């Protein structure tokens, strides 16, 4: 069985051939959500978009009333996913997206008008296949700023792109790649490795700030060591489902439910 979801490759061509009377945005901002409703609502309300430039697509597990209300108002397109798996959720969102550039954004990362303008400029450059944003850490101590600068230089030409950098990719390239791997963790590493091989990837400014909640809860160095350890285990072949179970049960304090290899059932949520 393939690791990659068929939904992206099955549905994107059909959507691309949709009616000309529908306003097609340049960018689709795709946000996977699981118990992140408040973060998503704040994110969306903090960055209103025009339909010609961008659309919000939220692929949510058990979305609450606030997200459903944003869908009823036409502010977001809400996709219901019945099992939490970030890779599968993002594939489900991409399958319903209409933009020529797909940006996969985490709910706890900032997104300002400057970031949207950078994405718009990129979307209009057909020579670029995809990429991500540079990172900015919340901790501004000298050693962290040094580490941030080192990562910036290295990631400009090599290395994995992480989900909290808001990975983006041209829709046609995403379709050709077959979407994200159908795995609950490390889907960003696997996808970005294949994206890098295609060439024509860029890293954008302004740098993207992500929530420091994990770093504050566990400490900067412990969080960094855990991240490095889990990435190493992934590259050594440990199953991502096992890594997800270890990570969320032992370090994140969140219950892990429904993490089998069954497929996600996804559909657009309709207002009542």
Secondary structure, DSSP 8 states (H G I E B T S, - for coil): --SB-HHHHHHHHHHHT--TTS---SEEEEEEEES-HHHHHHHHHHS---TTTEEEEEEEES--HHHHHHHHTTSEEEEEESS--HHHHHHHHHHH---SEEEE--TTB---HHHHHHHHHHHT-TT--EEEEEEE-S--SHHHHHHHHHHHHHHTTSS---GGG--EEEHHHHHHHTSSBS-SSSHHHHHHHHHHHH--EEEEEEEEEB--HHHHHH-HHHHHHHHHHHHHHHHTT--HHHHHHHIIIIII-----S-SS----EEE----
